[in-house]
Amino acid sequence: MLLTCYHGTSLENWEKIKNTGEFHPSANGWFGTGVYWYLDSYEMAVFWAKKKFNYRKRIILQYRLDVDEEHILDLRDPYGDDCRLFHNRRNMMLKLMETLTFYSPDTGRKIDNTVLNILSRRFVKKAVIANSFTYDNNKGKRIQSISRIPNGTEICIYQSDLIAISEVKVLWII
């Protein structure tokens, strides 16, 4: 499956990526520990880069990723097999957590991330594709909210060594 993806990062991070070929995976992302791209949305990558890298030079990269479909956990269809698998495992995890004494509210907020990390290892998934809402930076404002209505589609790559990057373009530097 050939995917056009956009990655917003700092100019410093891009220099590291260029020199080593290595990305620094996000440990606390909504869809597990991995490297995040926006699928087919340059605008969302710009939005994220502006939000995340306030005081540094930012860059938007366009990638053409070639990913084997069998290695993708596709969560865009709430009635699809991959979503059913995810919710089944999530419910199992919640039942197990109810019996444990070290549960904390913070653990509950990270449950999706944990379940997706487990699924990536157990079912040899290399990536997840899911609709998402990238929140705006409204800290300190009178009204703060996080929407449940998606405004983009993201792909989180867990194991980048098995994904062929066929093309990289630098699209924007600020």
C-alpha positions in Angstrom: 0.0 0.0 0.0 1.5 3.3 -1.1 0.7 6.2 1.3 1.4 9.9 1.0 2.2 11.1 4.5 3.3 14.4 6.1 5.6 14.8 9.1 6.0 18.0 11.0 9.1 18.4 13.0 11.9 20.8 14.1 14.7 21.7 11.7 17.1 20.2 14.3 15.2 16.8 14.3 15.3 16.8 10.5 19.1 17.2 10.5 19.3 14.1 12.8 16.8 12.1 10.6 18.8 13.1 7.5 22.2 12.1 9.0 21.1 8.9 10.7 17.9 7.8 9.0 16.5 7.3 12.5 13.3 8.9 13.9 12.7 9.5 17.5 9.5 7.7 18.3 6.8 9.3 20.5 6.3 7.2 23.6 3.0 8.9 24.6 1.1 9.2 21.4 -2.6 8.3 21.2 -1.9 5.4 18.9 1.0 3.8 20.6 4.8 4.2 20.7 6.0 5.2 17.2 6.6 7.8 14.6 3.5 9.8 13.6 2.5 11.1 10.2 -0.6 12.7 8.9 -2.1 10.8 6.0 -2.8 13.0 3.0 -2.9 16.2 5.0 -0.2 18.8 4.6 -2.3 21.3 6.6 -2.5 19.1 9.7 1.3 18.6 9.7 1.8 22.4 9.5 -0.7 22.9 12.3 1.1 20.3 14.5 4.6 21.7 13.7 3.4 25.2 14.7 1.8 23.9 17.9 4.6 21.6 18.9 7.8 23.5 18.0 6.9 27.1 19.0 10.3 28.6 19.3 12.4 26.6 16.9 12.6 26.4 13.1 10.0 23.9 11.8 9.9 21.8 8.8 7.2 19.8 6.9 8.3 16.6 5.2 6.4 14.7 2.6 7.0 10.9 2.5 5.8 8.3 0.2 5.6 5.2 2.3 5.2 1.7 1.0 3.6 -0.5 3.7 2.5 -4.1 3.4 -1.3 -4.0 4.1 -1.1 -7.1 6.3 1.1 -5.1 8.7 -1.4 -2.3 9.2 -3.9 -2.1 11.9 -6.7 0.0 10.3 -9.0 1.6 12.9 -10.8 4.0 10.5 -13.9 1.7 10.3 -15.5 1.3 13.7 -17.2 -1.9 12.5 -14.1 -3.4 10.8 -12.2 -6.5 12.1 -9.3 -4.4 13.3 -11.5 -2.2 15.5 -13.3 -5.3 16.8 -9.9 -6.8 17.7 -8.8 -3.5 19.4 -12.0 -3.2 21.5 -11.9 -6.9 22.5 -8.3 -6.5 23.8 -9.1 -3.2 25.4 -12.0 -4.7 27.3 -9.8 -7.6 28.4 -7.2 -5.2 29.6 -9.7 -3.1 31.6 -11.1 -6.3 33.3 -7.5 -7.3 34.3 -6.8 -3.8 35.5 -9.9 -3.8 37.8 -8.3 -6.7 39.7 -5.0 -5.0 40.2 -4.2 -2.8 43.1 -1.8 -0.4 41.4 -4.3 1.1 39.0 -4.3 4.9 38.9 -6.4 7.4 36.9 -3.3 8.2 34.8 -3.1 4.5 33.7 -6.7 4.7 32.5 -6.0 7.6 30.2 -3.1 5.7 28.5 -5.0 2.5 28.0 -5.5 2.9 24.2 -1.7 3.5 23.8 -0.9 0.4 25.9 -3.4 -1.8 24.0 -2.0 -0.7 20.6 1.5 -1.4 21.7 0.5 -4.9 22.8 -1.3 -5.5 19.5 1.6 -4.3 17.5 3.8 -7.0 19.1 1.3 -9.8 19.4 -0.1 -9.5 15.9 3.0 -8.2 14.2 1.5 -5.0 13.2 4.0 -2.4 12.0 1.6 0.6 11.9 -1.8 1.8 12.8 -4.0 4.1 10.8 -6.8 6.0 12.6 -8.9 9.1 12.4 -7.9 11.6 15.1 -8.5 15.0 16.5 -5.4 17.2 16.8 -6.2 19.5 19.6 -5.5 23.2 19.5 -3.3 24.9 22.0 -5.9 26.6 24.1 -4.1 26.4 27.5 -4.8 29.3 29.7 -7.9 30.3 27.7 -11.3 30.6 29.5 -12.9 27.7 27.5 -10.8 24.6 27.0 -12.0 21.5 25.2 -10.9 18.5 23.3 -13.2 17.3 20.5 -14.1 13.7 19.7 -14.8 14.7 16.1 -11.8 13.8 13.9 -10.0 16.5 11.9 -7.4 14.3 10.4 -6.1 10.8 9.8 -2.8 9.7 11.3 -0.5 6.8 10.7 1.7 5.7 13.6 4.7 3.6 12.5 5.8 1.1 15.1 8.6 -0.6 13.2 10.0 1.7 10.6 12.7 -0.8 9.4 10.0 -2.7 7.5 8.6 0.3 5.7 10.1 1.4 2.5 10.3 5.2 2.1 10.2 5.7 -1.6 10.4 9.5 -1.6 11.1 12.4 0.8 10.4 16.1 0.0 11.0 19.1 2.2 7.9 21.2 1.7 8.1 24.0 4.1 10.5 25.6 6.5 9.7 28.4 8.9 
